[in-house]
Amino acid sequence: MDLMIRGKRALVTGSSRGIGRAIALSLADFKVDVAINYLRQRTLAEDTAAEIEARGARALVVKGNVAKPEHVHRMFEQISAAWGGLDFLVSNAASGVIRPAVELSLHHFHWTMDINAGALLPLVQEFIKLPPDTGKVVVAVSSLGAVRAIPNYMAVGASKAALESMVRHLAAELGPDGVRVNAVSAGTVDTDALRFFPNRDQILQTARERTPAGRVLDPQDVANVVVFLCTDFASMIHGQTLVVDGGYSILA
Ligand SMILES: NC(=O)c1ccc[n+]([C@@H]2O[C@H](COP(=O)([O-])OP(=O)(O)OC[C@H]3O[C@@H](n4cnc5c(N)ncnc54)[C@H](OP(=O)(O)O)[C@@H]3O)[C@@H](O)[C@H]2O)c1
């Protein structure tokens, strides 16, 4: 299948593991070069890089905390020096404090907001400075918690709601300059992130039982839609959040 993205260059934040890794490998399957961002686990990032190169695309490992603008700036300097430009930005890295709202401190809240929502600002501001001038794509990875109340998820849910709003505002502002901005909102995916939920087993069981598609999502399901949004087949999709959840959220 030719999606006509061969030779493009992407940054996927948080792509050392989980959904980000699946997005990075899927882009590489279509011969897109990928810069792999990670924060802590370099070995995993290098493993993703090796998989990308095995698929015939270029890989670049860029360490940095997306919540720190100076780290983001350094990451883009590395990408610019190596590749001279960037076509796709996938803002996927996320973290957050998972606990009941009454136990959340404002520090937890701001920390979660900075990584999951705030980071999109410096990422996009650096991204639009690099060539090419037009034809660029931003995809942010969100979750159903942006629009639903999920136990222990208040800080992350609020950050994802902010993220989706930012996507709409950025799409309106940057669309005329040839930058397309969208989000993909995923249902439950069994990654390391679920280990932080005290009710992980129950979340997975509910997802198994309630998902109309008949199975729980895997990272590839999310990656497929991110790749689609990067292509010109999605050229008139601007500022949207595409829900990828096997139908979970349509049920009462
Ligand atoms: N899993 C789900 O059920 C689910 C559902 C809906 C949406 N999502 C969204 O999908 C995205 C990926 O989730 P996931 O489940 O794949 O997460 P994950 O398995 O926990 O992986 C998180 C990735 O982000 C990196 N990361 C974390 N904090 C970072 C920071 N401050 N700066 C840079 N990199 C950072 C990690 O790098 P290190 O390994 O170096 O720490 C890792 O590569 C997130 O936006 C998440 O909200 C997940």
The ligand as an SDF file (V2000), in Angstrom:
LIG
                    3D

 48 52  0  0  0  0  0  0  0  0999 V2000
   -2.8390    3.0690   27.5380 N   0  0  0  0  0  0  0  0  0  0  0  0
   -4.0740    3.5060   27.4140 C   0  0  0  0  0  0  0  0  0  0  0  0
   -5.0670    2.8460   27.8070 O   0  0  0  0  0  0  0  0  0  0  0  0
   -4.3390    4.8280   26.7360 C   0  0  0  0  0  0  0  0  0  0  0  0
   -5.6600    5.1560   26.4240 C   0  0  0  0  0  0  0  0  0  0  0  0
   -5.9420    6.3610   25.7970 C   0  0  0  0  0  0  0  0  0  0  0  0
   -4.9080    7.2390   25.4950 C   0  0  0  0  0  0  0  0  0  0  0  0
   -3.6330    6.9050   25.8240 N   0  0  0  0  0  0  0  0  0  0  0  0
   -2.5920    7.8860   25.4900 C   0  0  0  0  0  0  0  0  0  0  0  0
   -1.6570    7.3020   24.6180 O   0  0  0  0  0  0  0  0  0  0  0  0
   -0.3860    7.9220   24.8100 C   0  0  0  0  0  0  0  0  0  0  0  0
    0.6560    6.8520   25.0710 C   0  0  0  0  0  0  0  0  0  0  0  0
    0.2430    6.1040   26.2140 O   0  0  0  0  0  0  0  0  0  0  0  0
    0.9170    4.7100   26.5960 P   0  0  0  0  0  0  0  0  0  0  0  0
   -0.1340    3.9370   27.2990 O   0  0  0  0  0  0  0  0  0  0  0  0
    1.6130    4.1320   25.4250 O   0  0  0  0  0  0  0  0  0  0  0  0
    1.9940    5.2170   27.6890 O   0  0  0  0  0  0  0  0  0  0  0  0
    3.2780    4.4790   28.3000 P   0  0  0  0  0  0  0  0  0  0  0  0
    3.2760    3.0350   27.9260 O   0  0  0  0  0  0  0  0  0  0  0  0
    3.2830    4.8470   29.7420 O   0  0  0  0  0  0  0  0  0  0  0  0
    4.5060    5.1940   27.5510 O   0  0  0  0  0  0  0  0  0  0  0  0
    4.7490    6.5320   27.8060 C   0  0  0  0  0  0  0  0  0  0  0  0
    5.8530    7.0360   26.8990 C   0  0  0  0  0  0  0  0  0  0  0  0
    5.9970    8.4400   27.1220 O   0  0  0  0  0  0  0  0  0  0  0  0
    7.3320    8.7130   27.5530 C   0  0  0  0  0  0  0  0  0  0  0  0
    7.2510    9.8240   28.4990 N   0  0  0  0  0  0  0  0  0  0  0  0
    6.5840    9.8810   29.6830 C   0  0  0  0  0  0  0  0  0  0  0  0
    6.7110   11.0980   30.2280 N   0  0  0  0  0  0  0  0  0  0  0  0
    7.4900   11.8330   29.3840 C   0  0  0  0  0  0  0  0  0  0  0  0
    7.9680   13.1620   29.3720 C   0  0  0  0  0  0  0  0  0  0  0  0
    7.6820   14.0200   30.3840 N   0  0  0  0  0  0  0  0  0  0  0  0
    8.7400   13.5740   28.3420 N   0  0  0  0  0  0  0  0  0  0  0  0
    9.0270   12.7280   27.3160 C   0  0  0  0  0  0  0  0  0  0  0  0
    8.6050   11.4590   27.2600 N   0  0  0  0  0  0  0  0  0  0  0  0
    7.8350   11.0150   28.2830 C   0  0  0  0  0  0  0  0  0  0  0  0
    7.8580    7.4250   28.1100 C   0  0  0  0  0  0  0  0  0  0  0  0
    9.2750    7.4330   28.0490 O   0  0  0  0  0  0  0  0  0  0  0  0
   10.2130    6.6310   29.1430 P   0  0  0  0  0  0  0  0  0  0  0  0
   10.0350    5.1690   28.8490 O   0  0  0  0  0  0  0  0  0  0  0  0
   11.5970    7.0920   28.8790 O   0  0  0  0  0  0  0  0  0  0  0  0
    9.6740    6.9920   30.4750 O   0  0  0  0  0  0  0  0  0  0  0  0
    7.2050    6.4260   27.1530 C   0  0  0  0  0  0  0  0  0  0  0  0
    7.9110    6.3620   25.9440 O   0  0  0  0  0  0  0  0  0  0  0  0
   -0.5840    8.9130   25.9620 C   0  0  0  0  0  0  0  0  0  0  0  0
   -0.8580   10.1950   25.4500 O   0  0  0  0  0  0  0  0  0  0  0  0
   -1.8000    8.3640   26.6750 C   0  0  0  0  0  0  0  0  0  0  0  0
   -2.4880    9.3320   27.4300 O   0  0  0  0  0  0  0  0  0  0  0  0
   -3.3150    5.7350   26.4310 C   0  0  0  0  0  0  0  0  0  0  0  0
  1  2  1  0
  2  3  2  0
  2  4  1  0
  4  5  1  0
  4 48  2  0
  5  6  2  0
  6  7  1  0
  7  8  2  0
  8  9  1  0
  8 48  1  0
  9 10  1  0
  9 46  1  0
 10 11  1  0
 11 12  1  0
 11 44  1  0
 12 13  1  0
 13 14  1  0
 14 15  2  0
 14 16  1  0
 14 17  1  0
 17 18  1  0
 18 19  2  0
 18 20  1  0
 18 21  1  0
 21 22  1  0
 22 23  1  0
 23 24  1  0
 23 42  1  0
 24 25  1  0
 25 26  1  0
 25 36  1  0
 26 27  1  0
 26 35  1  0
 27 28  2  0
 28 29  1  0
 29 30  1  0
 29 35  2  0
 30 31  1  0
 30 32  2  0
 32 33  1  0
 33 34  2  0
 34 35  1  0
 36 37  1  0
 36 42  1  0
 37 38  1  0
 38 39  2  0
 38 40  1  0
 38 41  1  0
 42 43  1  0
 44 45  1  0
 44 46  1  0
 46 47  1  0
M  CHG  2   8   1  16  -1
M  END
$$$$
